[in-house]
Amino acid sequence: MRETPADAEIPSHQLMLRAGLIRKLAAGVYNYLPLGLKVLRKFENIVRAEMNLAGAQEVLLPTLAPASLWRQTGRWEAYGPELMRITDRHKREFALGPTHEEVITDLVRREVKSYRQFPLTLYQIQTKFRDEIRPRFGVMRGREFGMKDAYSFHTNQDDLDKTYWEMYEVYSNIFKRCGLKFQAVEAESGPIGGSSSHEFMVLAGNGEDLILACPKCHYAANREKTPVGYLKPASQEQLPLTKVATPGQRTIAEVSAFLKVQPSAMIKTLLYQGDGQTVAALIRGDRTLNETKLKNHLKVSTLVLANETTVREVTGAETGYAGPFNLGKTPIVADLSLAGRDNLVSGANENNFHYQNVNAGRDFRVEAYVDLANAEENDPCPKCEGTLSEMRGIEVGHIFKLGTKYSAALNATFLDEKGEAKPIIMGCYGIGTGRTIAAAIEQNHDENGIIWPLPIAPYQVVLTSLDPKYPEVNKASERIYRELILKNVDVIWDERDERPGVKFKDADLLGIPIRINIGKRKLREGKVEIRLRHDQSCFELSPIEVISRVQELIQTLSP
Ligand SMILES: [Zn+2]
């Protein structure tokens, strides 16, 4: 495609369409074209090789999973509308698998009985389904997508821990082998459940996840998992509460400028509805609130900011003048940033008024001080004396310790040394295959197109004949092409009857790492040209040297 498609919002989606890797069939459903499939298969083969090396065994489970199995774990209801469901002609219900814990646990409970048969790790590379409410970003967030999912089975927790960290290594090796910059982070377990989990992020400037990492101790976590610590403030003498007029001043920035106080000396009062119940959340004016942290603290499943009407009902004032006073039954939780701080500024629950010298305990009651703030760049590291830096990433892998969540629900047991039945202990480990490819493009592209890391490039080399109608050019090109193939170099030969400019533009768009240009004029001087996509470096050499030089370059460009 010459033009950027209008409905493609992010570079990877635009470039996958423009370079002819994928085509859309329906919302969130894509065809892989030959070049796209080559990339996908190369990535899958790296995943397969590393999984096999770690002793995991490949299986292939069906996409159709009987509803009865999903009902046994409670997920038929709990998964909600994202679970794709179908009913067959006999009115039997099935799920189109978004993940396979139920199916694999059912398989293992039937086949594996004795403690002697553990541990066991099984994986598959397969198509999954999820009825995304708003599929977007191409294969990054589709409704039908490729995944490698692995499940491990154990007789005790120590054994699970061992496999969990082995898989952590396997995942690190996979992304290293692909030539991708990545970061493993501590993560929330989400709807799959379990006690401990890590996400693997491919780093990219416009990635949707915000990560905080400490360069000193290698701590890294998602923003919602990063605790924020504060120095204990020196206590001040509490001054009398004073009401001040602040006409038309609503935001922290406005009030801060108007009253000449720092945002860090102000209270932001936010009203939320958690499962329909109103709660007031207080945070220091210079920090922002993380809704996942608040949601976890309140143990609610839905959390939304209260609307204007509720704010007026609860506080008696418009948004912008809310304060923690006389809120009746509305509970107040406060961020740790406010603990021990005296003489602050807050809204007065009256339009166009604020209070100065507000003090918790004396002027209002806080139910709990908890960590509710978004961690930010330069915050102290929670594990050492270092400071955190911010980076963005795209989640491509996730590993979990499941424990007995699924085996208990499905009665999957083994017999221990004494012949007693015990629930099997499980772990699970996923990588989005199509998603990783899209993330690789997000990380590696420029204004001209994709810049593939060599291990997952559709071809290692593109051989461009500049004047293919001349027999000497054609002959030299074909000889080099055949020799490269004999040396197992993955090469595509562009012998189209097109102008050199068109071919160069296409080669840059496709992002093949090594380009060999063969033209009439240079060939008569006994020279061909090699050009590298990643740094546009370019050099000439004789046709005889090309093969060994390309082999060297492949070595250098492989991580
Ligand atoms: Zn640290």
Residues whose N, C-alpha, C, O or C-beta is under 5 A from the ligand:
A	BS01	ZN	C214 K216 C217 Y219 C381 K383 C384 G386
